[in-house]
């Protein structure tokens, strides 16, 4: 259907009762932000849109408010307390549903935020002839059996599948399987519980987007591969000042006035770099009220911004710098500027563009009262 919903009625359970410590977040990973919203909200919204009714979420003890905040006001769900293990959390949610049992139930891990309605449709279709159905993907890498950190024997990857969620079940079958489980409640997923009870589990095509968020890098990997920042600056020209422009000293009748060496081109570049990673501006890192920056070379500012870019996981792909002035002429100094900026950023000179233009004698730059500069920096993930 166009709205992503499916025709077959079903209930859904989201397992969100774990601590998620390996994800390296300040809160349990199901409540951590991912792509601008809490992880839990993504799958809850997708299952609700697909028609899940009711939607039950197993949460950690004491996290009721966190779960409500993560879901937001537009997603209706029943919250139940989770157990010590995933299997116990699912059992609690199934018992909640047992008062008004649905015919079918999907059980999903909150750590898999991207739920494709087409996968849901395939699961529900498979339940027409089976008590359970799970999405799987083929194994593409070679597999080995390991013992004591050494290879013991190869494994047949053609017989293996990668298992995902949501997993679908006939409700009466999965409830009975959980109630009849023998031994410690430590099954890896609900398909194992159903299979242990003697039921057949159908396999349907999964989706790579159903990948599980497990480690801190899984959250970092969602940062954009390319980012762009823009910077603009202007300084007035005064007699008696040394003119620093584009990282080099230029002989001229006037120099740029400012707290540092007032290199307007490098200042614009710093703002472009910081802007691309959302890290403030030159004034927040080097406030003009701080006396330590009086007369400081702007090259230090560029090197600092470049280090912040690297710390954020990016590298400089390209810089496009435009200097706006009537004088001095930029052409004779363009290559020296490109070389110096490339050195400061540790990139090839070919990644640096320096251009110049005038304002046709209009405005403060046209009257020779100052120089302006505009910079655009493009960054790529390292």
C-alpha positions as a Markdown table, in Angstrom:
| # | Residue | x | y | z |
|---|---|---|---|---|
| 1 | Unk | 0.0 | 0.0 | 0.0 |
| 2 | Unk | 1.2 | 3.6 | -0.6 |
| 3 | Unk | 1.3 | 4.5 | 3.1 |
| 4 | Unk | 3.6 | 1.5 | 3.9 |
| 5 | Unk | 0.9 | -0.4 | 5.8 |
| 6 | Unk | 0.0 | -4.0 | 5.1 |
| 7 | Unk | -3.5 | -5.6 | 4.9 |
| 8 | Unk | -2.9 | -8.5 | 7.3 |
| 9 | Unk | -3.6 | -7.5 | 10.9 |
| 10 | Unk | -0.8 | -8.2 | 13.4 |
| 11 | Unk | 0.6 | -7.1 | 16.8 |
| 12 | Unk | 4.2 | -6.2 | 17.3 |
| 13 | Unk | 6.7 | -6.4 | 20.2 |
| 14 | Unk | 9.8 | -4.3 | 20.3 |
| 15 | Unk | 12.6 | -5.5 | 22.6 |
| 16 | Unk | 14.2 | -2.4 | 24.1 |
| 17 | Unk | 15.2 | -3.6 | 27.5 |
| 18 | Unk | 18.9 | -4.0 | 27.1 |
| 19 | Unk | 21.7 | -1.8 | 28.4 |
| 20 | Unk | 23.5 | -1.5 | 25.1 |
| 21 | Unk | 26.9 | -0.7 | 26.8 |
| 22 | Unk | 29.0 | -1.7 | 23.8 |
| 23 | Unk | 27.5 | 1.1 | 21.8 |
| 24 | Unk | 29.5 | 3.7 | 23.8 |
| 25 | Unk | 26.5 | 6.0 | 24.3 |
| 26 | Unk | 25.7 | 8.0 | 27.4 |
| 27 | Unk | 22.2 | 6.4 | 27.6 |
| 28 | Unk | 21.0 | 2.9 | 26.6 |
| 29 | Unk | 21.4 | 2.7 | 22.8 |
| 30 | Unk | 17.7 | 2.3 | 22.2 |
| 31 | Unk | 17.2 | 5.9 | 23.6 |
| 32 | Unk | 20.4 | 7.4 | 22.0 |
| 33 | Unk | 20.0 | 9.7 | 19.0 |
| 34 | Unk | 20.5 | 8.3 | 15.5 |
| 35 | Unk | 19.8 | 10.2 | 12.4 |
| 36 | Unk | 18.2 | 13.0 | 14.5 |
| 37 | Unk | 15.8 | 10.9 | 16.6 |
| 38 | Unk | 16.1 | 8.2 | 19.3 |
| 39 | Unk | 16.8 | 4.8 | 17.9 |
| 40 | Unk | 13.6 | 3.3 | 19.4 |
| 41 | Unk | 11.4 | 5.9 | 17.7 |
| 42 | Unk | 12.5 | 4.8 | 14.2 |
| 43 | Unk | 11.3 | 1.2 | 14.5 |
| 44 | Unk | 8.3 | 2.1 | 16.6 |
| 45 | Unk | 7.1 | 4.5 | 13.9 |
| 46 | Unk | 7.8 | 2.1 | 11.1 |
| 47 | Unk | 5.8 | -0.8 | 12.7 |
| 48 | Unk | 3.0 | 1.6 | 13.7 |
| 49 | Unk | 2.8 | 2.9 | 10.1 |
| 50 | Unk | 2.7 | -0.7 | 8.8 |
| 51 | Unk | -0.4 | -1.4 | 10.9 |
| 52 | Unk | 0.9 | -3.0 | 14.1 |
| 53 | Unk | -1.9 | -2.9 | 16.7 |
| 54 | Unk | -1.2 | -3.2 | 19.5 |
| 55 | Unk | 2.4 | -2.2 | 19.8 |
| 56 | Unk | 4.2 | -3.5 | 22.9 |
| 57 | Unk | 7.6 | -2.3 | 24.0 |
| 58 | Unk | 9.7 | -4.1 | 26.6 |
| 59 | Unk | 11.9 | -1.5 | 28.4 |
| 60 | Unk | 14.5 | -1.6 | 31.2 |
| 61 | Unk | 13.3 | -1.1 | 34.8 |
| 62 | Unk | 13.2 | 2.6 | 35.7 |
| 63 | Unk | 13.3 | 3.8 | 32.1 |
| 64 | Unk | 9.5 | 4.6 | 31.6 |
| 65 | Unk | 10.0 | 8.3 | 31.2 |
| 66 | Unk | 13.0 | 7.8 | 28.9 |
| 67 | Unk | 10.9 | 5.5 | 26.7 |
| 68 | Unk | 8.0 | 8.0 | 26.6 |
| 69 | Unk | 10.4 | 10.8 | 25.6 |
| 70 | Unk | 12.0 | 8.6 | 22.9 |
| 71 | Unk | 8.6 | 7.6 | 21.3 |
| 72 | Unk | 7.2 | 11.1 | 21.2 |
| 73 | Unk | 3.6 | 12.1 | 21.5 |
| 74 | Unk | 2.4 | 10.6 | 18.2 |
| 75 | Unk | 3.3 | 6.9 | 18.7 |
| 76 | Unk | 0.9 | 4.9 | 20.9 |
| 77 | Unk | 2.5 | 1.9 | 22.6 |
| 78 | Unk | 2.1 | -0.3 | 25.7 |
| 79 | Unk | 5.3 | -0.4 | 27.9 |
| 80 | Unk | 6.1 | -3.5 | 29.8 |
| 81 | Unk | 9.1 | -4.2 | 32.1 |
| 82 | Unk | 11.9 | -6.3 | 30.5 |
| 83 | Unk | 13.7 | -9.2 | 32.1 |
| 84 | Unk | 17.3 | -10.1 | 32.8 |
| 85 | Unk | 17.6 | -11.6 | 29.3 |
| 86 | Unk | 16.1 | -10.9 | 25.9 |
| 87 | Unk | 14.1 | -14.1 | 26.1 |
| 88 | Unk | 12.5 | -13.1 | 29.4 |
| 89 | Unk | 11.7 | -9.6 | 28.0 |
| 90 | Unk | 9.9 | -11.2 | 25.1 |
| 91 | Unk | 8.0 | -13.6 | 27.4 |
| 92 | Unk | 6.8 | -10.6 | 29.5 |
| 93 | Unk | 5.5 | -8.9 | 26.4 |
| 94 | Unk | 3.8 | -12.0 | 25.1 |
| 95 | Unk | 2.1 | -12.5 | 28.4 |
| 96 | Unk | 0.8 | -8.9 | 28.2 |
| 97 | Unk | -0.7 | -9.7 | 24.8 |
| 98 | Unk | -2.2 | -13.0 | 26.1 |
| 99 | Unk | -5.2 | -11.3 | 27.6 |
| 100 | Unk | -6.4 | -10.3 | 24.1 |
| 101 | Unk | -4.3 | -12.6 | 21.9 |
| 102 | Unk | -3.7 | -11.5 | 18.3 |
| 103 | Unk | -3.4 | -14.1 | 15.5 |
| 104 | Unk | 0.0 | -12.9 | 14.4 |
| 105 | Unk | 2.8 | -11.1 | 16.2 |
| 106 | Unk | 6.1 | -9.6 | 15.0 |
| 107 | Unk | 9.0 | -9.4 | 17.4 |
| 108 | Unk | 11.7 | -6.9 | 16.7 |
| 109 | Unk | 14.9 | -5.6 | 18.2 |
| 110 | Unk | 15.0 | -1.9 | 18.8 |
| 111 | Unk | 18.6 | -1.8 | 17.8 |
| 112 | Unk | 17.5 | -2.4 | 14.2 |
| 113 | Unk | 16.0 | 1.0 | 13.4 |
| 114 | Unk | 15.3 | 0.7 | 9.7 |
| 115 | Unk | 12.2 | -1.5 | 9.1 |
| 116 | Unk | 11.1 | -2.1 | 5.5 |
| 117 | Unk | 7.4 | -2.6 | 5.1 |
| 118 | Unk | 8.2 | -5.0 | 2.2 |
| 119 | Unk | 10.0 | -7.3 | 4.7 |
| 120 | Unk | 7.0 | -7.2 | 7.0 |
| 121 | Unk | 4.8 | -8.1 | 4.0 |
| 122 | Unk | 7.0 | -11.1 | 3.2 |
| 123 | Unk | 7.0 | -12.3 | 6.8 |
| 124 | Unk | 3.2 | -12.1 | 7.1 |
| 125 | Unk | 2.7 | -13.9 | 3.8 |
| 126 | Unk | 4.9 | -16.7 | 5.0 |
| 127 | Unk | 2.8 | -17.1 | 8.2 |
| 128 | Unk | -0.1 | -18.2 | 6.0 |
| 129 | Unk | 1.6 | -21.6 | 5.9 |
| 130 | Unk | 4.1 | -21.7 | 8.8 |
| 131 | Unk | 4.1 | -21.0 | 12.5 |
| 132 | Unk | 7.2 | -18.8 | 12.2 |
| 133 | Unk | 9.0 | -16.8 | 9.6 |
| 134 | Unk | 12.2 | -14.8 | 9.8 |
| 135 | Unk | 14.1 | -12.5 | 7.5 |
| 136 | Unk | 17.6 | -13.7 | 6.5 |
| 137 | Unk | 20.5 | -12.7 | 4.2 |
| 138 | Unk | 23.1 | -14.9 | 2.6 |
| 139 | Unk | 26.6 | -15.1 | 4.0 |
| 140 | Unk | 29.1 | -13.7 | 1.4 |
| 141 | Unk | 32.4 | -14.1 | 3.3 |
| 142 | Unk | 34.2 | -17.4 | 3.8 |
| 143 | Unk | 33.6 | -19.0 | 7.2 |
| 144 | Unk | 35.8 | -21.1 | 9.5 |
| 145 | Unk | 35.3 | -22.9 | 12.7 |
| 146 | Unk | 37.7 | -21.5 | 15.3 |
| 147 | Unk | 39.2 | -23.1 | 18.4 |
| 148 | Unk | 41.7 | -21.3 | 20.7 |
| 149 | Unk | 42.2 | -18.4 | 18.2 |
| 150 | Unk | 43.1 | -20.8 | 15.4 |
| 151 | Unk | 41.3 | -22.1 | 12.4 |
| 152 | Unk | 40.1 | -25.7 | 13.0 |
| 153 | Unk | 38.0 | -26.3 | 9.8 |
| 154 | Unk | 36.2 | -24.5 | 7.1 |
| 155 | Unk | 32.4 | -24.0 | 7.4 |
| 156 | Unk | 29.9 | -24.3 | 4.6 |
| 157 | Unk | 28.6 | -20.8 | 4.0 |
| 158 | Unk | 26.0 | -22.0 | 1.6 |
| 159 | Unk | 24.2 | -23.6 | 4.5 |
| 160 | Unk | 24.4 | -20.5 | 6.6 |
| 161 | Unk | 22.2 | -17.4 | 6.8 |
| 162 | Unk | 22.4 | -14.1 | 8.6 |
| 163 | Unk | 19.3 | -13.7 | 10.8 |
| 164 | Unk | 17.5 | -10.4 | 11.3 |
| 165 | Unk | 14.3 | -9.1 | 12.9 |
| 166 | Unk | 11.4 | -8.5 | 12.9 |
| 167 | Unk | 10.6 | -12.2 | 13.2 |
| 168 | Unk | 6.9 | -13.2 | 12.7 |
| 169 | Unk | 4.9 | -15.9 | 14.5 |
| 170 | Unk | 1.5 | -17.4 | 15.0 |
| 171 | Unk | 0.8 | -16.0 | 18.4 |
| 172 | Unk | -0.5 | -19.2 | 20.1 |
| 173 | Unk | 2.6 | -21.1 | 18.8 |
| 174 | Unk | 5.2 | -18.7 | 20.0 |
| 175 | Unk | 3.5 | -18.1 | 23.4 |
| 176 | Unk | 3.3 | -21.9 | 24.0 |
| 177 | Unk | 7.0 | -22.2 | 22.9 |
| 178 | Unk | 8.1 | -19.6 | 25.4 |
| 179 | Unk | 6.0 | -21.1 | 28.2 |
| 180 | Unk | 7.3 | -24.6 | 27.5 |
| 181 | Unk | 11.0 | -23.6 | 27.3 |
| 182 | Unk | 13.3 | -25.8 | 29.3 |
| 183 | Unk | 16.6 | -24.6 | 30.8 |
| 184 | Unk | 18.1 | -21.1 | 31.1 |
| 185 | Unk | 16.1 | -18.4 | 29.2 |
| 186 | Unk | 19.1 | -17.4 | 27.1 |
| 187 | Unk | 18.0 | -18.1 | 23.5 |
| 188 | Unk | 19.5 | -15.7 | 21.0 |
| 189 | Unk | 16.1 | -15.0 | 19.3 |
| 190 | Unk | 12.6 | -16.2 | 19.2 |
| 191 | Unk | 13.0 | -18.4 | 16.1 |
| 192 | Unk | 15.3 | -20.6 | 18.3 |
| 193 | Unk | 12.6 | -20.8 | 20.9 |
| 194 | Unk | 9.9 | -21.8 | 18.3 |
| 195 | Unk | 12.3 | -24.3 | 16.7 |
| 196 | Unk | 13.1 | -25.9 | 20.0 |
| 197 | Unk | 9.4 | -26.6 | 20.5 |
| 198 | Unk | 9.4 | -28.6 | 17.2 |
| 199 | Unk | 7.9 | -26.0 | 14.9 |
| 200 | Unk | 9.1 | -25.2 | 11.4 |
| 201 | Unk | 10.4 | -21.7 | 10.7 |
| 202 | Unk | 10.2 | -20.3 | 7.2 |
| 203 | Unk | 13.0 | -18.1 | 5.8 |
| 204 | Unk | 12.2 | -15.0 | 3.8 |
| 205 | Unk | 14.4 | -12.4 | 2.1 |
| 206 | Unk | 15.7 | -9.8 | 4.6 |
| 207 | Unk | 17.2 | -6.4 | 3.9 |
| 208 | Unk | 20.7 | -5.0 | 4.4 |
| 209 | Unk | 19.1 | -1.9 | 5.9 |
| 210 | Unk | 18.0 | -4.0 | 8.9 |
| 211 | Unk | 21.6 | -3.9 | 10.2 |
| 212 | Unk | 21.9 | -3.8 | 14.0 |
| 213 | Unk | 23.4 | -0.9 | 15.8 |
| 214 | Unk | 25.9 | -2.5 | 18.2 |
| 215 | Unk | 29.1 | -0.5 | 18.6 |
| 216 | Unk | 30.0 | 3.2 | 18.9 |
| 217 | Unk | 31.2 | 3.2 | 15.3 |
| 218 | Unk | 27.7 | 2.2 | 14.1 |
| 219 | Unk | 26.5 | 5.6 | 15.3 |
| 220 | Unk | 29.5 | 7.5 | 14.0 |
| 221 | Unk | 29.1 | 5.9 | 10.6 |
| 222 | Unk | 25.9 | 7.8 | 10.1 |
| 223 | Unk | 27.8 | 11.0 | 9.8 |
| 224 | Unk | 27.6 | 12.4 | 6.3 |
| 225 | Unk | 30.3 | 11.3 | 3.9 |
| 226 | Unk | 30.6 | 14.8 | 2.5 |
| 227 | Unk | 30.2 | 18.1 | 4.4 |
| 228 | Unk | 30.5 | 21.7 | 3.2 |
| 229 | Unk | 31.1 | 24.9 | 5.1 |
| 230 | Unk | 31.2 | 28.6 | 4.1 |
| 231 | Unk | 33.1 | 31.4 | 5.6 |
| 232 | Unk | 33.1 | 35.2 | 5.1 |
| 233 | Unk | 35.2 | 37.9 | 6.7 |
| 234 | Unk | 36.2 | 41.5 | 6.1 |
| 235 | Unk | 38.9 | 43.8 | 7.6 |
| 236 | Unk | 39.6 | 47.4 | 7.0 |
| 237 | Unk | 42.9 | 48.6 | 5.4 |
| 238 | Unk | 45.1 | 51.0 | 7.4 |
| 239 | Unk | 48.4 | 52.7 | 6.9 |
| 240 | Unk | 51.3 | 51.4 | 9.1 |
| 241 | Unk | 50.0 | 47.8 | 9.1 |
| 242 | Unk | 51.6 | 44.8 | 7.5 |
| 243 | Unk | 49.5 | 43.1 | 4.9 |
| 244 | Unk | 49.1 | 39.4 | 5.4 |
| 245 | Unk | 46.8 | 37.8 | 2.9 |
| 246 | Unk | 46.3 | 34.2 | 2.1 |
| 247 | Unk | 49.0 | 33.2 | 4.5 |
| 248 | Unk | 51.7 | 35.3 | 2.9 |
| 249 | Unk | 53.1 | 38.8 | 3.5 |
| 250 | Unk | 52.5 | 41.2 | 0.6 |
| 251 | Unk | 54.2 | 44.5 | 0.1 |
| 252 | Unk | 51.5 | 47.2 | 0.0 |
| 253 | Unk | 50.8 | 50.7 | 1.0 |
| 254 | Unk | 48.3 | 49.6 | 3.6 |
| 255 | Unk | 47.8 | 46.5 | 5.8 |
| 256 | Unk | 44.7 | 44.9 | 7.4 |
| 257 | Unk | 43.7 | 45.9 | 10.9 |
| 258 | Unk | 42.5 | 43.4 | 13.4 |
| 259 | Unk | 43.3 | 41.7 | 16.7 |
| 260 | Unk | 45.5 | 39.1 | 15.1 |
| 261 | Unk | 47.4 | 39.6 | 11.9 |
| 262 | Unk | 44.0 | 40.2 | 10.3 |
| 263 | Unk | 44.5 | 37.8 | 7.4 |
| 264 | Unk | 41.0 | 38.1 | 6.0 |
| 265 | Unk | 41.4 | 35.2 | 3.6 |
| 266 | Unk | 42.6 | 32.7 | 6.3 |
| 267 | Unk | 39.9 | 33.9 | 8.6 |
| 268 | Unk | 37.2 | 33.1 | 6.1 |
| 269 | Unk | 38.8 | 29.7 | 5.5 |
| 270 | Unk | 38.8 | 29.0 | 9.3 |
| 271 | Unk | 35.1 | 29.7 | 9.5 |
| 272 | Unk | 34.4 | 27.5 | 6.4 |
| 273 | Unk | 36.3 | 24.6 | 8.0 |
| 274 | Unk | 34.6 | 25.0 | 11.4 |
| 275 | Unk | 31.3 | 25.5 | 9.8 |
| 276 | Unk | 31.5 | 22.3 | 7.9 |
| 277 | Unk | 31.8 | 20.2 | 11.1 |
| 278 | Unk | 29.4 | 22.4 | 13.1 |
| 279 | Unk | 32.1 | 23.6 | 15.5 |
| 280 | Unk | 31.4 | 27.2 | 16.0 |
| 281 | Unk | 33.4 | 30.0 | 14.3 |
| 282 | Unk | 36.7 | 31.7 | 14.6 |
| 283 | Unk | 35.5 | 34.0 | 17.3 |
| 284 | Unk | 34.4 | 31.2 | 19.6 |
| 285 | Unk | 37.8 | 29.5 | 19.3 |
| 286 | Unk | 39.9 | 32.6 | 19.3 |
| 287 | Unk | 38.0 | 35.4 | 20.9 |
| 288 | Unk | 39.4 | 38.9 | 20.1 |
| 289 | Unk | 39.0 | 39.8 | 23.8 |
| 290 | Unk | 41.7 | 37.3 | 24.7 |
| 291 | Unk | 45.1 | 39.1 | 24.7 |
| 292 | Unk | 47.0 | 36.0 | 23.8 |
| 293 | Unk | 45.8 | 36.3 | 20.2 |
| 294 | Unk | 46.9 | 39.9 | 19.7 |
| 295 | Unk | 49.0 | 40.0 | 16.6 |
| 296 | Unk | 48.9 | 36.2 | 16.3 |
| 297 | Unk | 49.5 | 34.7 | 12.9 |
| 298 | Unk | 46.3 | 33.4 | 11.3 |
| 299 | Unk | 48.2 | 30.3 | 10.2 |
| 300 | Unk | 47.8 | 29.1 | 13.8 |
| 301 | Unk | 44.0 | 29.4 | 13.4 |
| 302 | Unk | 44.0 | 27.4 | 10.2 |
| 303 | Unk | 46.1 | 24.7 | 11.7 |
| 304 | Unk | 43.8 | 24.5 | 14.7 |
| 305 | Unk | 40.7 | 24.3 | 12.5 |
| 306 | Unk | 42.4 | 21.6 | 10.4 |
| 307 | Unk | 43.1 | 19.6 | 13.5 |
| 308 | Unk | 39.4 | 19.9 | 14.6 |
| 309 | Unk | 38.4 | 18.6 | 11.1 |
| 310 | Unk | 40.6 | 15.6 | 11.6 |
| 311 | Unk | 39.3 | 14.9 | 15.1 |
| 312 | Unk | 35.8 | 14.9 | 13.7 |
| 313 | Unk | 36.8 | 12.2 | 11.3 |
| 314 | Unk | 37.1 | 14.2 | 8.1 |
| 315 | Unk | 39.7 | 15.4 | 5.7 |
| 316 | Unk | 39.8 | 18.4 | 3.4 |
| 317 | Unk | 38.8 | 17.6 | -0.1 |
| 318 | Unk | 38.7 | 21.1 | -1.6 |
| 319 | Unk | 38.9 | 24.7 | -0.7 |
| 320 | Unk | 37.6 | 27.5 | -2.9 |
| 321 | Unk | 38.7 | 31.0 | -1.7 |
| 322 | Unk | 37.6 | 34.3 | -3.3 |
| 323 | Unk | 39.4 | 37.5 | -2.3 |
| 324 | Unk | 37.4 | 40.7 | -2.9 |
| 325 | Unk | 39.5 | 43.9 | -3.3 |
| 326 | Unk | 40.6 | 46.7 | -5.7 |
| 327 | Unk | 44.3 | 46.4 | -4.6 |
| 328 | Unk | 46.7 | 44.8 | -4.3 |
| 329 | Unk | 46.5 | 42.6 | -7.4 |
| 330 | Unk | 46.0 | 39.0 | -6.3 |
| 331 | Unk | 47.2 | 37.3 | -9.5 |
| 332 | Unk | 50.9 | 37.6 | -8.9 |
| 333 | Unk | 50.5 | 36.1 | -5.5 |
| 334 | Unk | 47.9 | 33.4 | -6.2 |
| 335 | Unk | 50.3 | 30.4 | -6.5 |
| 336 | Unk | 52.1 | 31.4 | -3.3 |
| 337 | Unk | 48.8 | 31.6 | -1.5 |
| 338 | Unk | 47.7 | 28.2 | -2.8 |
| 339 | Unk | 51.0 | 26.6 | -1.8 |
| 340 | Unk | 50.9 | 28.1 | 1.8 |
| 341 | Unk | 47.3 | 27.1 | 2.4 |
| 342 | Unk | 48.0 | 23.6 | 1.1 |
| 343 | Unk | 50.8 | 23.3 | 3.6 |
| 344 | Unk | 48.6 | 24.5 | 6.5 |
| 345 | Unk | 46.0 | 21.9 | 5.6 |
| 346 | Unk | 48.4 | 19.1 | 4.6 |
| 347 | Unk | 46.7 | 18.7 | 1.2 |
| 348 | Unk | 47.9 | 18.8 | -2.4 |
| 349 | Unk | 48.0 | 22.2 | -4.0 |
| 350 | Unk | 45.5 | 21.0 | -6.5 |
| 351 | Unk | 42.8 | 20.9 | -3.8 |
| 352 | Unk | 43.2 | 24.7 | -3.2 |
| 353 | Unk | 41.6 | 27.3 | -5.4 |
| 354 | Unk | 42.3 | 31.1 | -4.9 |
| 355 | Unk | 40.4 | 33.6 | -7.0 |
| 356 | Unk | 40.0 | 37.3 | -6.9 |
| 357 | Unk | 37.3 | 39.8 | -7.9 |
| 358 | Unk | 36.4 | 43.4 | -7.4 |
| 359 | Unk | 33.1 | 45.1 | -6.7 |
| 360 | Unk | 33.5 | 47.5 | -9.6 |
| 361 | Unk | 34.5 | 50.3 | -7.2 |
| 362 | Unk | 31.3 | 50.0 | -5.3 |
| 363 | Unk | 31.1 | 49.7 | -1.5 |
| 364 | Unk | 34.0 | 49.7 | 1.0 |
| 365 | Unk | 36.1 | 47.3 | -1.0 |
| 366 | Unk | 35.5 | 49.3 | -4.1 |
| 367 | Unk | 36.7 | 52.5 | -2.3 |
| 368 | Unk | 39.8 | 50.7 | -1.1 |
| 369 | Unk | 38.8 | 50.9 | 2.5 |
| 370 | Unk | 39.1 | 47.2 | 3.2 |
| 371 | Unk | 39.4 | 43.6 | 1.9 |
| 372 | Unk | 36.7 | 40.9 | 2.1 |
| 373 | Unk | 37.1 | 37.2 | 1.5 |
| 374 | Unk | 34.7 | 34.3 | 1.0 |
| 375 | Unk | 35.7 | 30.6 | 1.4 |
| 376 | Unk | 34.0 | 27.3 | 0.8 |
| 377 | Unk | 35.5 | 24.1 | 2.2 |
| 378 | Unk | 34.4 | 20.6 | 1.2 |
| 379 | Unk | 35.2 | 17.8 | 3.6 |
| 380 | Unk | 35.0 | 14.0 | 3.2 |
| 381 | Unk | 34.9 | 11.2 | 5.7 |
| 382 | Unk | 38.3 | 9.6 | 6.3 |
